[in-house]
C-alpha cells in the first residue's frame, strides 16, 4: 500500500515536471535573427571604443527603423546597466533640428522671412526680429539674415564654445557657471558679449562656422515672433510645445526644452552622462543647468521619440511641408554644402543632426534612399586625450554605420 502511494506521488511529480517543462518551452520567445544582428553590432562597437579609450563605456545604444520594423539595443560596460529605448537623456545639439523646424514652420505660416535681416521688422508689424537695446549691438547685425543663422554662415562668434575676453581663457558660459553653477542665463546676456568685445568670425555670408550662440539668437527671434502673435509673453519653449511637438501638433512627442536654471532634473528612468578626465577622474552629470543652451542644446527625450521626430520630419509627415523639408536639407552655405538649416547630410546615413553635451553624445539620421532611420547614443565623453575624445565622438557614427551594414544596408563609406 505504501509502495502504491509512493508510485502515485512519483507519477504526479513526473506529470508536474513534464507539464512544467512544457509550459517553460511554450513561454520561450523565438530568437529574432535581426535583433541578434543589431545586438552584435552594438556590442562590438562598444568593445571597439573601450579598447581605444581603455576605460569602460557605460552604455552604447542604437535604435534603428527600416521598412521591415524597428529594433533597439543597449550594450553596457562592466559595472553599468543597459538602458531602454524609453530612457530619458540629454540630446544636446539635436535641439537645433527642432529650433530650425520652428523657424521654417513660422515661415510657412507667414510669420517669418528667412531672407530678412535680423534688424528688419517682423511681418505685419514694426517690431524688429532682435531687440534694439545696446546689449544687442551684434557686429554687422544689419547684414545677418535668419537663413544665415540657421546654416551657420552669419559669422556669429560662439561664446558657449570659444574663449571670451575676461573669462580666463574659457568660454563665457563655462566661466560663468564656474562662478555660479546655477546661474540663470538669458539670450540678451549672451548676445551682449558679441558687441561688448566685438566678437565675430567673418563677415556675414562669407564663410561657415558652427555657432551655438547663433541659435541662441534664433531662439530669441522665435520667442519675439510668437509673443507678437499672442496676448502674453512667450518663449521658444512655449512655441515648441504649442506648434512643433506638443499634444496638439501633427506628431505629438514627449520632448522637453527647459529654459530655467532651476529646471535641472530628468524624469525617470534617465541616463547620466559621464566625462572621463586625466588621472582617472570620472564625473557623472545627471542634473544640470541648461539655461545657457536654450535653442541650441537644451532638449531631452528618449531614443524612441527622437527616431519618430527625425523620421516623420524628413519624410514630410510632420509640421513641415515637403518643400520646407527640401529647403531645410539643401539651403547650405557655399562654404559647406553638407549643412542646411539645422540639418546635416552624411553619406549612407542621410539627413539629421548630432549632439554632444556633458557626457551625452548622440546622433539622429534619416536616409531617404533606404527609408532607414537611426538614433545612436553613448553616455560618455573621454577627455583624457584628443584621440580618446574623438573616439567617443565618432562612436555614435560608427555604431550607426555598423548596424546598417549588419542589416544589409550600405555602411561606412
URWO-V443863 format. One record per residue. RES is the residue in three letters. OMEGA is omega as a letter, one per 40 degrees, with the letter a starting at -180 (* if undefined). Layout:
res={RES:RES}
omega={OMEGA:OMEGA}
//
This chain:
res={UNK:UNK:UNK:UNK:UNK:UNK:UNK:UNK:UNK:UNK:UNK:UNK:UNK:UNK:UNK:UNK:UNK:UNK:UNK:UNK:UNK:UNK:UNK:UNK:UNK:UNK:UNK:UNK:UNK:UNK:UNK:UNK:UNK:UNK:UNK:UNK:UNK:UNK:UNK:UNK:UNK:UNK:UNK:UNK:UNK:UNK:UNK:UNK:UNK:UNK:UNK:UNK:UNK:UNK:UNK:UNK:UNK:UNK:UNK:UNK:UNK:UNK:UNK:UNK:UNK:UNK:UNK:UNK:UNK:UNK:UNK:UNK:UNK:UNK:UNK:UNK:UNK:UNK:UNK:UNK:UNK:UNK:UNK:UNK:UNK:UNK:UNK:UNK:UNK:UNK:UNK:UNK:UNK:UNK:UNK:UNK:UNK:UNK:UNK:UNK:UNK:UNK:UNK:UNK:UNK:UNK:UNK:UNK:UNK:UNK:UNK:UNK:UNK:UNK:UNK:UNK:UNK:UNK:UNK:UNK:UNK:UNK:UNK:UNK:UNK:UNK:UNK:UNK:UNK:UNK:UNK:UNK:UNK:UNK:UNK:UNK:UNK:UNK:UNK:UNK:UNK:UNK:UNK:UNK:UNK:UNK:UNK:UNK:UNK:UNK:UNK:UNK:UNK:UNK:UNK:UNK:UNK:UNK:UNK:UNK:UNK:UNK:UNK:UNK:UNK:UNK:UNK:UNK:UNK:UNK:UNK:UNK:UNK:UNK:UNK:UNK:UNK:UNK:UNK:UNK:UNK:UNK:UNK:UNK:UNK:UNK:UNK:UNK:UNK:UNK:UNK:UNK:UNK:UNK:UNK:UNK:UNK:UNK:UNK:UNK:UNK:UNK:UNK:UNK:UNK:UNK:UNK:UNK:UNK:UNK:UNK:UNK:UNK:UNK:UNK:UNK:UNK:UNK:UNK:UNK:UNK:UNK:UNK:UNK:UNK:UNK:UNK:UNK:UNK:UNK:UNK:UNK:UNK:UNK:UNK:UNK:UNK:UNK:UNK:UNK:UNK:UNK:UNK:UNK:UNK:UNK:UNK:UNK:UNK:UNK:UNK:UNK:UNK:UNK:UNK:UNK:UNK:UNK:UNK:UNK:UNK:UNK:UNK:UNK:UNK:UNK:UNK:UNK:UNK:UNK:UNK:UNK:UNK:UNK:UNK:UNK:UNK:UNK:UNK:UNK:UNK:UNK:UNK:UNK:UNK:UNK:UNK:UNK:UNK:UNK:UNK:UNK:UNK:UNK:UNK:UNK:UNK:UNK:UNK:UNK:UNK:UNK:UNK:UNK:UNK:UNK:UNK:UNK:UNK:UNK:UNK:UNK:UNK:UNK:UNK:UNK:UNK:UNK:UNK:UNK:UNK:UNK:UNK:UNK:UNK:UNK:UNK:UNK:UNK:UNK:UNK:UNK:UNK:UNK:UNK:UNK:UNK:UNK:UNK:UNK:UNK:UNK:UNK:UNK:UNK:UNK:UNK:UNK:UNK:UNK:UNK:UNK:UNK:UNK:UNK:UNK:UNK:UNK:UNK:UNK:UNK:UNK:UNK:UNK:UNK:UNK:UNK:UNK:UNK:UNK:UNK:UNK:UNK:UNK:UNK:UNK:UNK:UNK:UNK:UNK:UNK:UNK:UNK:UNK:UNK:UNK:UNK:UNK:UNK:UNK:UNK:UNK:UNK:UNK:UNK:UNK:UNK:UNK:UNK:UNK:UNK:UNK:UNK:UNK:UNK:UNK:UNK:UNK:UNK:UNK:UNK:UNK:UNK}
omega={i:i:i:i:i:i:i:i:i:i:i:i:a:i:a:i:i:a:a:i:i:i:a:a:i:a:i:i:i:a:i:a:i:i:i:i:i:i:a:a:a:i:a:i:i:i:i:i:a:i:i:a:i:i:i:i:a:i:i:a:i:i:i:i:i:i:a:a:i:a:i:i:i:i:a:i:a:i:a:a:i:i:i:i:a:i:a:i:i:a:i:a:i:i:a:i:i:i:i:i:i:i:a:i:i:i:i:a:i:a:a:i:a:a:i:i:a:i:i:a:i:a:i:a:a:i:i:a:i:a:i:a:i:a:a:i:a:i:i:a:i:i:a:i:i:i:i:i:a:a:i:i:a:a:a:i:a:a:i:a:a:a:a:i:i:a:i:i:a:i:a:a:i:a:a:i:i:i:a:a:a:a:i:i:i:i:i:i:a:i:a:i:a:i:a:a:a:a:i:a:a:i:a:i:a:a:i:i:a:a:i:a:i:i:i:i:i:i:i:i:i:i:a:i:a:i:a:a:a:i:a:i:a:i:i:i:i:a:i:a:a:a:a:a:i:a:a:a:a:i:a:i:i:a:a:a:a:i:i:a:a:a:a:a:i:i:i:e:a:i:i:i:a:i:i:a:i:a:i:i:i:a:i:i:a:i:a:i:a:a:i:a:i:i:a:a:a:a:i:a:i:a:i:i:i:i:i:a:a:a:a:a:a:i:a:a:a:a:a:i:i:i:i:i:i:i:i:a:a:i:a:i:i:a:a:a:a:a:i:a:a:a:a:i:i:a:i:i:i:a:i:a:i:a:i:i:i:i:i:a:a:a:i:a:i:a:a:a:a:a:i:i:i:i:i:a:i:a:i:i:a:i:i:i:i:i:i:i:a:i:i:i:a:a:a:i:a:a:i:i:a:a:i:a:i:a:i:i:i:a:a:a:*}
//
